[in-house]
Amino acid sequence: MVNLLTQLSRYILIILAAVYAMKCFTVFRSKHAWDRGSVYMTQNILMFMIHFICYLLIFLNERDFKILAFYMFQVVFFIVTLVLYSVMYRHASRLLVNNMCFLMMIGFIMLTRLDFSLAIRQFFIAVAGAAVALAIPVIIARVRNLDRFGIVYGILCFLVLASVFVVGRSANGATNWIQIGPIGLQPSELAKVIFVFFAAAMLCRRTDFKYLVFVSIFAAAFVLILAAENDLGAAVIFFMIYLVMVYVATQKARYLAIGFGGFAAACLLGYRFFGQVKVRVSVWLNPWADYENTGYQIAQSLFAIGTGGWFGLGLYQGAPTQIPIVESDFIFSAICEELGGLFAICILLVYISCFVMFINISLQLTRPFYKLLAIGLSAGYAFQLFLTIGGVIKFIPHTGVTLPLISYGGSSILSTIIIFAVIQGLYLLKQKESEEQSYEEQQEYRAQQQ
């Protein structure tokens, strides 16, 4: 009976995920609020159906009533999150709220399947992060002088990144973790958000060459700190965020050319002086040359993706735990193996719809600081997604970056929730500016009529 339900669920879950992903894009065509509301409600129904089916299968395989209790806690958490955003922020982007909850649902499902204890830890951090993030949109929308604290953001970013040299510990070849009691944190994840605030605040002031050199020295210092920590994936993300923000601020393509030239030189230096980089490049070129050692992880990832095919093997029908660090770096491979390539593509479409919404919001903002802030957060989000998926499928060398909102990692999920909350605040700010502009136009029209 369980096997029959598992096999049927393979197709049902893909259909539900495909409809959900389709709704993420059809909502952009809906001109009326009622039509959009109908789309959002449909998404809510679909995500909770996927959530229920997956946890039913997990319970039938585990036969542990703790799974049911954990499932109910999640349902309450997601319902409360959706309701609170609707009540507290009536004009918030429900698409972003829905997608954030949907992606966290997939993360909890896969982590429960892989390691129940990790799923519980992730859940508590997500609850705490969501509670804190509820206050962020109102701060972004109402505090008008956030662009005046560029130096403060820079100092704070430096202190957060440098904290690992004092209380840090090594993990997977990088000294980029700090341990606070039972909780391990990756400072670079939180520093990433602060760095965007720093770059936006500095670049919105001036864009002349001398000033850019001055700001770039500080930005380069952050990247060098990450390189010293051997956290090269985060270093790449920081660099790309800054490069995109400089281009948007200046609108000069030559800075892109200089930046990519510097990136190529940094890659060559990294390959020469970092043994970890040499290993990852050689594994990327040919993982089968040292399959039992350095190539084992990426080889197992490719096996999992290939074995799952388009429709997947079904929950508990694969062997995702044979992939080292599958719960964080390679969780996308586990999704492909058990839920299928089509389901994984639907998840990618959901991610892309979030990115489209981020960019759409940034294009409608008028103040340079807020526009750069939205662009920087969008760039960091997009490059993190690219590095994760690209490394898993062997498109690029693996960098050890997590999949936003799905992979295990308290710092990762916390920073991503904060990013979504900041974007929500910018969306509310855009709505407020539109209302003020509309009011001024109405007043001007009435004055002309009189």
Secondary structure, 3 states (H helix, E strand, C coil): CHHHHHHHHHHHHHHHHHHHHHHHHHHHHCCCHHHHHHHHHHHHHHHHHHHHHHHHHHHHHHCCHHHHHHHHHHHHHHHHHHHHHHHHCCCCCHHHHHHHHHHHHHHHHHHHHHCHHHHHHHHHHHHHHHHHHCCHHHHHHHCCCHHHCHHHHHHHHHHHHHCHHHHEEEECCEEEEEEECCEEECHHHHHHHHHHHHHHHHHCCCCCHHHHHHHHHHHHHHHHHHHHCCCHHHHHHHHHHHHHHHHHHHCCHHHHHHHHHHHHHHHHHHHHHCHHHHHHHHHHHCHHHHCCCCCHHHHHHHHHHHHHCCCCCCCCCCCHHHCCCCCCCCHHHHHHHHHCHHHHHHHHHHHHHHHHHHHHHHHHCCCHHHHHHHHHHHHHHHHHHHHHHHHHCCCCCCCCCCCCCCCCCHHHHHHHHHHHHHHHHHHHHHHHHHHHHHHHHHHHHHHHHC
